[in-house]
Amino acid sequence: MNDDLHPTLQQFLEEQSTLALATINDQGEPEVAPLFYVSDERHNLYWFSNTTVRHSRNLTARPQVAATIYPIVWQWSDIVGVQIEGRAEAITDERIREQIMTIYLRKFLLPASFDAAISASTLYVLRPHWIRWIDNSVEFGFKSEFTLEG
């Protein structure tokens, strides 16, 4: 990855709240779901979900996924965001779950009524192998693409 882009991408991922996760269902059709997420220094994306929802069932059967993260804007010159392709899976390591839970609860101010739902949820991770950074403030259609080592 371009070393100049790493801090920009890291800050962008920390400042945003929601990713749109694209999965493929049993019929080979795409489905998308908005999810709150947190990220780490390797640009892995983590979220909590129930194992029975569509996107969780889909990624368990077909772990290759895509995602996009972007803020809502109204001017073409303000378009900025990332497109991501990678592999998603459930995390079963309790130590990692506790670390991510701490980060998640710092980032999102959720009411206490969510505690039980989050506690009962499974932690998932999307490990990107490809990222495209888009930033129309540089110029219309500006993008920088890179692959990540697994």
Secondary structure, DSSP 8 states (H G I E B T S, - for coil): --TTHHHHHHHHHHH--EEEEEEE-TTS-EEEEEEE-EE-TT--EEEEE-TTSHHHHHHHH--EEEEEE----SSGGG-EEEEEEEEEEEE--HHHHHHHHHHHHHH----GGGHHHHHHSEEEEEEEEEEEEEETTTSTT-EEEEE---
